[in-house]
Amino acid sequence: MEKNGLFNQRIRLRHLHTFVAVAQQGTLGRAAETLNLSQPALSKTLNELEQLTGTRLFERGRLGAQLTLVGEQFLTHAVKVLDALNHAGQALTRKENDSVDVVRIGALPTAALGILPAVIGQFHQQQSDITLQVATMNNTMLLAGLKSGELDLGIGRMSDPELMNGLNYELLFLESLKLVVRPGHPLLNDNITLSRVMEWPAVVSPKGTVPRQNAETLLASQGCRLPATCIETLSASLSRQLTVDYNYVWFVPSGAVKEDLRQGTLTALPVPTQGAGEPIGILTRVDSPLSSGAQTLLASIRKSMPV
C-alpha cells in the first residue's frame, strides 16, 4: 500500500488534537493538561503521528517542544481539518434564524494588548451589530489559522516564504524591544547597566519567539544572560501585572506598553537595544475577500496607526 494511503487509513482525530495542543502550548506537560491526558499517553499519540508522517514534527528539549519546518507546514492542514469539523458541528445545531455576522481576528499577545483595545472601541461605534472573536496566539498558529479559514485577519509577523504562501502582508509599524519596570523599582535609583539589570527577576517570551530571540541577542552582545529567576510566558496581561506589582524587568515589544509608558504606569529602562525594530503587520488570505465587517475592522486598525 502506498505511504499516503496508509497515512489516510491510520490517522485519527486524537493525533490531530494532540499535535495542535502541543503546538499551541509549547510543552507536552501543558498540552496534556489541556487535553486532560497523562503525559505518557500524549507522548505515545505524538510518537504514533510522527511514525505515520515519517518525520519529526517537533524538536523536544528541556525547555519545551518547538515545531520543525515540516511541523509548521503540517499545522496548517491539521488546524484546517479540525476547524472544518467544528464548522460542520455548528451547522448541524445552528437555528435557521441565527445569522449573526462574526469577524474572527488573531493577534500576537503583545500586539493585541497594544493595538486592539482602542481599535475595538472605535469599531463598535460603527458596527454595533457585529460580533468580534479575538484570539491571541504565537505567529505560527496565527498563519495556520488564516490559511485554514479559522481566522479572517491577523496582526503578526512575516515568516518564511513557504509559510506565507497564500497570504497578504501589510506593514503597520516597526516594534522595538523595551525593558520596562514599575515606576518605584529600585533599579531606577541605581547606575543602570545591563549586567546590573540582570540581577533582578525577568519576564520574557518563550524560546522560539521573536521577542525572546531579540532579548537573547541583546544580552549576548553585552556578555549577559537571563537570570535563573525568569518567568517565560506568552501572556501579555500576566507579564504586565507582574511588572506593575513586583520588581520584575519585562522584555517586551514596544507596541504592547506604549499606553503604560505614556501614562507612567510603567517606565522604560535607559538600556540601548539593537536594530530598527521588528515589522508588525496585517495578514489576510489572498483568495478570500473580506466581509464588510472585516473591512471596517481593517480600516479601524489602519486609522489607529500614527502617520
Contacts in CASP RR format, 6 or more apart in sequence:
PFRMAT RR
TARGET T0000
AUTHOR 0000-0000-0000
METHOD contacts of the structure
MODEL  1
MEKNGLFNQRIRLRHLHTFVAVAQQGTLGRAAETLNLSQPALSKTLNELE
QLTGTRLFERGRLGAQLTLVGEQFLTHAVKVLDALNHAGQALTRKENDSV
DVVRIGALPTAALGILPAVIGQFHQQQSDITLQVATMNNTMLLAGLKSGE
LDLGIGRMSDPELMNGLNYELLFLESLKLVVRPGHPLLNDNITLSRVMEW
PAVVSPKGTVPRQNAETLLASQGCRLPATCIETLSASLSRQLTVDYNYVW
FVPSGAVKEDLRQGTLTALPVPTQGAGEPIGILTRVDSPLSSGAQTLLAS
IRKSMPV
1 9 0 8 1.000
6 52 0 8 1.000
7 52 0 8 1.000
7 53 0 8 1.000
10 52 0 8 1.000
11 49 0 8 1.000
11 52 0 8 1.000
13 82 0 8 1.000
13 85 0 8 1.000
14 45 0 8 1.000
15 45 0 8 1.000
15 48 0 8 1.000
15 49 0 8 1.000
15 52 0 8 1.000
16 78 0 8 1.000
16 81 0 8 1.000
16 82 0 8 1.000
17 35 0 8 1.000
17 82 0 8 1.000
18 31 0 8 1.000
18 35 0 8 1.000
18 37 0 8 1.000
18 42 0 8 1.000
18 45 0 8 1.000
18 46 0 8 1.000
18 49 0 8 1.000
19 46 0 8 1.000
19 49 0 8 1.000
19 57 0 8 1.000
19 74 0 8 1.000
19 75 0 8 1.000
19 78 0 8 1.000
20 75 0 8 1.000
20 78 0 8 1.000
20 79 0 8 1.000
20 82 0 8 1.000
21 31 0 8 1.000
21 34 0 8 1.000
21 35 0 8 1.000
21 42 0 8 1.000
22 28 0 8 1.000
22 31 0 8 1.000
22 42 0 8 1.000
22 46 0 8 1.000
22 58 0 8 1.000
22 65 0 8 1.000
23 67 0 8 1.000
23 71 0 8 1.000
23 75 0 8 1.000
23 140 0 8 1.000
23 141 0 8 1.000
24 31 0 8 1.000
24 34 0 8 1.000
24 137 0 8 1.000
24 138 0 8 1.000
24 141 0 8 1.000
25 31 0 8 1.000
25 34 0 8 1.000
26 64 0 8 1.000
26 65 0 8 1.000
26 66 0 8 1.000
26 206 0 8 1.000
27 64 0 8 1.000
27 65 0 8 1.000
28 39 0 8 1.000
28 42 0 8 1.000
28 43 0 8 1.000
28 46 0 8 1.000
28 60 0 8 1.000
28 64 0 8 1.000
28 65 0 8 1.000
29 39 0 8 1.000
29 42 0 8 1.000
31 42 0 8 1.000
32 38 0 8 1.000
32 39 0 8 1.000
32 41 0 8 1.000
32 42 0 8 1.000
35 42 0 8 1.000
37 45 0 8 1.000
46 57 0 8 1.000
46 58 0 8 1.000
49 57 0 8 1.000
50 56 0 8 1.000
50 57 0 8 1.000
53 70 0 8 1.000
53 74 0 8 1.000
55 68 0 8 1.000
55 70 0 8 1.000
56 68 0 8 1.000
56 70 0 8 1.000
57 67 0 8 1.000
57 68 0 8 1.000
57 70 0 8 1.000
57 71 0 8 1.000
57 74 0 8 1.000
58 65 0 8 1.000
58 66 0 8 1.000
58 67 0 8 1.000
58 68 0 8 1.000
58 71 0 8 1.000
59 65 0 8 1.000
59 66 0 8 1.000
59 67 0 8 1.000
59 68 0 8 1.000
63 206 0 8 1.000
63 207 0 8 1.000
63 232 0 8 1.000
64 207 0 8 1.000
66 207 0 8 1.000
66 208 0 8 1.000
67 75 0 8 1.000
67 140 0 8 1.000
69 160 0 8 1.000
69 162 0 8 1.000
72 140 0 8 1.000
72 144 0 8 1.000
72 163 0 8 1.000
73 162 0 8 1.000
73 163 0 8 1.000
75 140 0 8 1.000
75 141 0 8 1.000
75 144 0 8 1.000
76 143 0 8 1.000
76 144 0 8 1.000
76 145 0 8 1.000
76 147 0 8 1.000
76 148 0 8 1.000
77 148 0 8 1.000
78 144 0 8 1.000
79 141 0 8 1.000
79 144 0 8 1.000
79 145 0 8 1.000
79 147 0 8 1.000
79 148 0 8 1.000
79 150 0 8 1.000
80 144 0 8 1.000
80 147 0 8 1.000
80 148 0 8 1.000
80 149 0 8 1.000
80 150 0 8 1.000
83 145 0 8 1.000
83 148 0 8 1.000
83 149 0 8 1.000
83 150 0 8 1.000
100 130 0 8 1.000
100 131 0 8 1.000
101 129 0 8 1.000
101 130 0 8 1.000
101 131 0 8 1.000
101 291 0 8 1.000
101 293 0 8 1.000
102 130 0 8 1.000
102 131 0 8 1.000
102 132 0 8 1.000
102 133 0 8 1.000
103 130 0 8 1.000
103 131 0 8 1.000
103 132 0 8 1.000
103 133 0 8 1.000
103 152 0 8 1.000
103 153 0 8 1.000
103 291 0 8 1.000
103 293 0 8 1.000
103 294 0 8 1.000
103 297 0 8 1.000
104 133 0 8 1.000
104 135 0 8 1.000
104 150 0 8 1.000
104 151 0 8 1.000
104 152 0 8 1.000
105 116 0 8 1.000
105 132 0 8 1.000
105 133 0 8 1.000
105 134 0 8 1.000
105 135 0 8 1.000
105 151 0 8 1.000
105 152 0 8 1.000
105 153 0 8 1.000
105 154 0 8 1.000
105 155 0 8 1.000
105 297 0 8 1.000
106 112 0 8 1.000
106 134 0 8 1.000
106 135 0 8 1.000
106 136 0 8 1.000
106 137 0 8 1.000
106 142 0 8 1.000
106 145 0 8 1.000
106 151 0 8 1.000
106 153 0 8 1.000
106 154 0 8 1.000
106 155 0 8 1.000
107 115 0 8 1.000
107 116 0 8 1.000
107 134 0 8 1.000
107 135 0 8 1.000
107 136 0 8 1.000
107 137 0 8 1.000
107 142 0 8 1.000
107 154 0 8 1.000
107 155 0 8 1.000
107 156 0 8 1.000
108 136 0 8 1.000
108 137 0 8 1.000
108 138 0 8 1.000
108 139 0 8 1.000
108 142 0 8 1.000
108 155 0 8 1.000
108 156 0 8 1.000
108 157 0 8 1.000
108 280 0 8 1.000
109 136 0 8 1.000
109 137 0 8 1.000
109 234 0 8 1.000
109 235 0 8 1.000
109 236 0 8 1.000
109 256 0 8 1.000
110 175 0 8 1.000
110 211 0 8 1.000
110 236 0 8 1.000
110 252 0 8 1.000
110 253 0 8 1.000
110 255 0 8 1.000
110 256 0 8 1.000
111 155 0 8 1.000
111 156 0 8 1.000
111 175 0 8 1.000
111 253 0 8 1.000
111 255 0 8 1.000
111 256 0 8 1.000
111 280 0 8 1.000
112 134 0 8 1.000
112 136 0 8 1.000
112 155 0 8 1.000
112 236 0 8 1.000
113 236 0 8 1.000
113 237 0 8 1.000
113 240 0 8 1.000
113 256 0 8 1.000
114 255 0 8 1.000
114 256 0 8 1.000
114 257 0 8 1.000
114 258 0 8 1.000
114 259 0 8 1.000
115 155 0 8 1.000
115 172 0 8 1.000
115 255 0 8 1.000
115 301 0 8 1.000
115 304 0 8 1.000
116 134 0 8 1.000
116 155 0 8 1.000
118 304 0 8 1.000
119 297 0 8 1.000
119 300 0 8 1.000
119 301 0 8 1.000
119 304 0 8 1.000
120 132 0 8 1.000
120 134 0 8 1.000
122 300 0 8 1.000
122 303 0 8 1.000
122 304 0 8 1.000
123 130 0 8 1.000
123 132 0 8 1.000
123 296 0 8 1.000
123 297 0 8 1.000
123 300 0 8 1.000
124 130 0 8 1.000
124 132 0 8 1.000
126 296 0 8 1.000
126 300 0 8 1.000
127 293 0 8 1.000
127 296 0 8 1.000
127 297 0 8 1.000
130 293 0 8 1.000
130 296 0 8 1.000
132 297 0 8 1.000
135 151 0 8 1.000
136 234 0 8 1.000
136 236 0 8 1.000
138 209 0 8 1.000
138 234 0 8 1.000
139 156 0 8 1.000
139 157 0 8 1.000
139 159 0 8 1.000
139 209 0 8 1.000
139 210 0 8 1.000
140 159 0 8 1.000
140 163 0 8 1.000
142 151 0 8 1.000
142 154 0 8 1.000
142 156 0 8 1.000
142 283 0 8 1.000
143 159 0 8 1.000
143 163 0 8 1.000
143 164 0 8 1.000
143 167 0 8 1.000
143 283 0 8 1.000
144 150 0 8 1.000
145 151 0 8 1.000
146 153 0 8 1.000
146 154 0 8 1.000
146 167 0 8 1.000
146 283 0 8 1.000
146 284 0 8 1.000
146 285 0 8 1.000
147 166 0 8 1.000
147 167 0 8 1.000
147 285 0 8 1.000
149 285 0 8 1.000
149 288 0 8 1.000
152 284 0 8 1.000
152 290 0 8 1.000
152 291 0 8 1.000
152 294 0 8 1.000
153 282 0 8 1.000
153 283 0 8 1.000
153 284 0 8 1.000
153 290 0 8 1.000
153 294 0 8 1.000
153 297 0 8 1.000
153 298 0 8 1.000
154 282 0 8 1.000
154 283 0 8 1.000
154 284 0 8 1.000
155 172 0 8 1.000
155 280 0 8 1.000
155 281 0 8 1.000
155 282 0 8 1.000
155 283 0 8 1.000
155 301 0 8 1.000
156 280 0 8 1.000
156 281 0 8 1.000
156 283 0 8 1.000
157 210 0 8 1.000
157 278 0 8 1.000
157 279 0 8 1.000
157 280 0 8 1.000
157 281 0 8 1.000
158 164 0 8 1.000
158 169 0 8 1.000
158 279 0 8 1.000
166 285 0 8 1.000
166 286 0 8 1.000
166 287 0 8 1.000
167 283 0 8 1.000
167 284 0 8 1.000
167 285 0 8 1.000
167 286 0 8 1.000
168 282 0 8 1.000
168 283 0 8 1.000
168 284 0 8 1.000
168 285 0 8 1.000
168 286 0 8 1.000
169 281 0 8 1.000
169 282 0 8 1.000
169 283 0 8 1.000
170 281 0 8 1.000
170 282 0 8 1.000
170 284 0 8 1.000
171 279 0 8 1.000
171 280 0 8 1.000
171 281 0 8 1.000
172 280 0 8 1.000
172 281 0 8 1.000
172 282 0 8 1.000
172 301 0 8 1.000
172 302 0 8 1.000
172 305 0 8 1.000
173 255 0 8 1.000
173 279 0 8 1.000
173 280 0 8 1.000
173 281 0 8 1.000
173 305 0 8 1.000
173 306 0 8 1.000
174 276 0 8 1.000
174 277 0 8 1.000
174 278 0 8 1.000
174 279 0 8 1.000
174 280 0 8 1.000
175 253 0 8 1.000
175 254 0 8 1.000
175 255 0 8 1.000
175 277 0 8 1.000
175 278 0 8 1.000
175 279 0 8 1.000
175 280 0 8 1.000
176 253 0 8 1.000
176 254 0 8 1.000
176 273 0 8 1.000
176 275 0 8 1.000
176 276 0 8 1.000
176 277 0 8 1.000
176 278 0 8 1.000
177 211 0 8 1.000
177 214 0 8 1.000
177 215 0 8 1.000
177 218 0 8 1.000
177 251 0 8 1.000
177 252 0 8 1.000
177 253 0 8 1.000
177 254 0 8 1.000
177 273 0 8 1.000
177 277 0 8 1.000
178 250 0 8 1.000
178 251 0 8 1.000
178 252 0 8 1.000
178 253 0 8 1.000
178 254 0 8 1.000
178 257 0 8 1.000
178 261 0 8 1.000
178 268 0 8 1.000
178 273 0 8 1.000
179 197 0 8 1.000
179 249 0 8 1.000
179 250 0 8 1.000
179 251 0 8 1.000
179 252 0 8 1.000
179 268 0 8 1.000
179 269 0 8 1.000
179 271 0 8 1.000
179 273 0 8 1.000
180 243 0 8 1.000
180 249 0 8 1.000
180 250 0 8 1.000
180 252 0 8 1.000
180 257 0 8 1.000
180 260 0 8 1.000
180 261 0 8 1.000
180 266 0 8 1.000
180 267 0 8 1.000
180 268 0 8 1.000
180 269 0 8 1.000
181 187 0 8 1.000
181 188 0 8 1.000
181 243 0 8 1.000
181 247 0 8 1.000
181 248 0 8 1.000
181 249 0 8 1.000
181 250 0 8 1.000
181 266 0 8 1.000
181 267 0 8 1.000
181 269 0 8 1.000
182 243 0 8 1.000
182 244 0 8 1.000
182 245 0 8 1.000
182 246 0 8 1.000
182 247 0 8 1.000
182 266 0 8 1.000
182 267 0 8 1.000
183 264 0 8 1.000
183 265 0 8 1.000
183 266 0 8 1.000
183 267 0 8 1.000
184 267 0 8 1.000
185 200 0 8 1.000
185 247 0 8 1.000
185 249 0 8 1.000
185 267 0 8 1.000
186 247 0 8 1.000
187 196 0 8 1.000
187 197 0 8 1.000
187 200 0 8 1.000
187 249 0 8 1.000
187 269 0 8 1.000
188 267 0 8 1.000
188 269 0 8 1.000
190 196 0 8 1.000
192 269 0 8 1.000
192 270 0 8 1.000
192 271 0 8 1.000
194 218 0 8 1.000
194 219 0 8 1.000
194 222 0 8 1.000
194 224 0 8 1.000
194 271 0 8 1.000
195 222 0 8 1.000
195 223 0 8 1.000
195 224 0 8 1.000
197 249 0 8 1.000
197 269 0 8 1.000
197 271 0 8 1.000
198 219 0 8 1.000
198 224 0 8 1.000
198 225 0 8 1.000
198 226 0 8 1.000
198 227 0 8 1.000
199 227 0 8 1.000
200 227 0 8 1.000
200 247 0 8 1.000
200 248 0 8 1.000
200 249 0 8 1.000
201 227 0 8 1.000
201 229 0 8 1.000
201 230 0 8 1.000
201 231 0 8 1.000
201 246 0 8 1.000
201 247 0 8 1.000
201 248 0 8 1.000
201 249 0 8 1.000
202 226 0 8 1.000
202 227 0 8 1.000
202 229 0 8 1.000
202 230 0 8 1.000
202 231 0 8 1.000
202 248 0 8 1.000
202 249 0 8 1.000
202 250 0 8 1.000
202 251 0 8 1.000
203 230 0 8 1.000
203 231 0 8 1.000
203 233 0 8 1.000
203 239 0 8 1.000
203 242 0 8 1.000
203 243 0 8 1.000
203 248 0 8 1.000
203 249 0 8 1.000
203 250 0 8 1.000
203 251 0 8 1.000
203 252 0 8 1.000
204 211 0 8 1.000
204 212 0 8 1.000
204 215 0 8 1.000
204 226 0 8 1.000
204 230 0 8 1.000
204 231 0 8 1.000
204 232 0 8 1.000
204 251 0 8 1.000
205 211 0 8 1.000
205 212 0 8 1.000
205 215 0 8 1.000
205 232 0 8 1.000
205 233 0 8 1.000
205 234 0 8 1.000
205 251 0 8 1.000
206 212 0 8 1.000
206 232 0 8 1.000
206 233 0 8 1.000
206 234 0 8 1.000
207 232 0 8 1.000
209 234 0 8 1.000
210 278 0 8 1.000
211 251 0 8 1.000
211 252 0 8 1.000
211 253 0 8 1.000
212 232 0 8 1.000
212 251 0 8 1.000
214 251 0 8 1.000
214 273 0 8 1.000
214 274 0 8 1.000
214 278 0 8 1.000
215 226 0 8 1.000
215 251 0 8 1.000
216 225 0 8 1.000
216 226 0 8 1.000
217 274 0 8 1.000
218 273 0 8 1.000
218 274 0 8 1.000
219 225 0 8 1.000
219 226 0 8 1.000
221 274 0 8 1.000
231 239 0 8 1.000
231 242 0 8 1.000
231 248 0 8 1.000
233 239 0 8 1.000
236 252 0 8 1.000
236 256 0 8 1.000
239 250 0 8 1.000
239 252 0 8 1.000
240 250 0 8 1.000
240 256 0 8 1.000
240 257 0 8 1.000
240 260 0 8 1.000
240 266 0 8 1.000
242 248 0 8 1.000
242 250 0 8 1.000
243 249 0 8 1.000
243 250 0 8 1.000
243 266 0 8 1.000
244 265 0 8 1.000
244 266 0 8 1.000
249 269 0 8 1.000
250 257 0 8 1.000
250 266 0 8 1.000
253 278 0 8 1.000
253 280 0 8 1.000
255 280 0 8 1.000
257 266 0 8 1.000
257 268 0 8 1.000
259 265 0 8 1.000
260 266 0 8 1.000
261 267 0 8 1.000
261 268 0 8 1.000
282 298 0 8 1.000
282 301 0 8 1.000
282 302 0 8 1.000
284 290 0 8 1.000
284 298 0 8 1.000
290 298 0 8 1.000
END
